[in-house]
Amino acid sequence: VNDYNDPAITRVVAATTGFMKTITPAKRPRATSLLIPGWSVPPRVLLVDDDSIFRRISTRLLQLAGCTIDVAVDGIEACSKIVSHDYDIVLMDIMMPNLDGLSATRSIRQHDTWTPIISMTANTADSDVREYIMSGMTDVLPKPLDHSVLCKLLERYCAHLKLIQRQQQQQNNHNMITPSISYPESSSLTTIPSVSIPSSSSSIVYSSQQLQQQQRQEQDEQVKRQRID
């Protein structure tokens, strides 16, 4: 039975029954979709590789990572595209016909010293890595590509595209309307009744008046007694 679900092979001879039996190929489970990083602007990637199968695989991984991809098949085409287009990152194969990755990187660095150029290679020995860095490459991405490693590399060298998104989110949060707290008007507030307290001078005056009245009463009583006597 064909494992690759070839539509040309849909019937096989069942030796035990002696007649033709149709076999429906099993459906392959779909690959689980990977989370796409939240880019404010999709990273524009130049993928440089002469292997068509590897380009298809790499393109799919970059699409899952939320990137916009442009493709070059050798170093000469890569140099031409970098002159006429702006890229956020370049993924460069090493062994290519016409112009290899190291020579292409040296040529690019004569006029572009800021775009990250990442070496895609299975040769990751220390001596090889030093040669890549000396040619002007920024980092190394081992082959075969791993999606998690690829995403981390994109986040490292395209962090400015996420910084823009964070700044926009902070601005949106700042512009959000916060709930207002209403306070009652001063007229509706509970007022404490005022209490008038007599001053000390008024209390003294009041006491003197009482004494005068008592003295007058005593004098009147004395006058009455004298009259009676």
Disulfide bonds with the S-S distance in Angstrom:
none
